[in-house]
Structure formats: C-alpha cells, structure tokens
C-alpha cells in the first residue's frame, strides 16, 4: 500500500470525509474505512479514521456504533448459537443480534473463549496443588493430634510440670480436620 503525504485538512476535505462516512456505513452502523479512503484519494484509510475519531467526531452528528454491554443471557445465547450455527457470524447476527456487527459478535465470542481458557488453566493449576496441600495438612493434623495427646497427658499428671507449657490445639485440630474434608471433596 502506498504511503500518502500528510497535508492539512481543509473544510472541503472535512465535508467530503463526512459524506464518505455516511455513504460507507454498513447496516449495523459501522464505517468501512477502506471505502472512505477510496472516496478520499489524497488520504489513507488510517488518516481518514484517525482524523475523524480524534478531531471531527465530537463536532459532527455522524452516528457511530456504540459499545454494547452484554448481558449474561446474551453471552449464553452467543455461546450456544456459535456451536449450533458452526460460527456463522452473519446468521447469528441476523437471528439474534441484529443491532451488532458480525465483527462485534465474533470478538465477544473470542473474548468469552479466552476467559474460559484462563479459568480452566487456573482450575487445573489449583487441582495440581491439592495433593501437596493435602499432604501438608495431613502432616499438620498428625502434629496437632500429638500435641493434643501431649496436653491430655499433662492434664492427667503423666508429664512433669517442668515441661514447657503448650497452648491448646483443639481449635487448630478442628480447623485442619475441616480443611482436609474440603480438600478431599474437591479432589473427587
């Protein structure tokens, strides 16, 4: 593609740009910047888009595609229909999302897949660490049981008072037991 020299935008250029944008808008409201550039022979696609988005957009009343806030229900429909329609974005757009472009629909689908992949990766990493946590908790549970027996023996006078005081581990024993049961449930 040929690079076009920069030159100052005139009022005529601005009017031509607005007319080209209005002509090249698709049904969904998106602008085809390649078509706009064809109408502006002295400007590139990037120059037209950049000038409009950064300078002119706030001063003129050309309606552009707005950002769409997706609901959970719409996301579910998109995921289901992408499988049913074999990712035929035009059909999905026509049947379920007529106010969006097929590009917006495809981009949202890609984003949702990326989120799912990240969530699966995180879950897999957590599941890998479950056996390590279980063995660590088992060791802590055994230590707590030994301490508990030691305290019981001291309370019954079987251990001389000269032994350093050990605080009660009943609560830690219960906590470790609860954690072990949660981890066992998770690993199944």
Secondary structure as GFF3:
##gff-version 3
##sequence-region A 1 188
A	DSSP	alpha_helix	11	24	.	.	.	ID=ss1
A	DSSP	alpha_helix	33	39	.	.	.	ID=ss2
A	DSSP	alpha_helix	45	51	.	.	.	ID=ss3
A	DSSP	pi_helix	52	56	.	.	.	ID=ss4
A	DSSP	alpha_helix	72	84	.	.	.	ID=ss5
A	DSSP	alpha_helix	89	96	.	.	.	ID=ss6
A	DSSP	alpha_helix	102	155	.	.	.	ID=ss7
A	DSSP	alpha_helix	170	187	.	.	.	ID=ss8
###
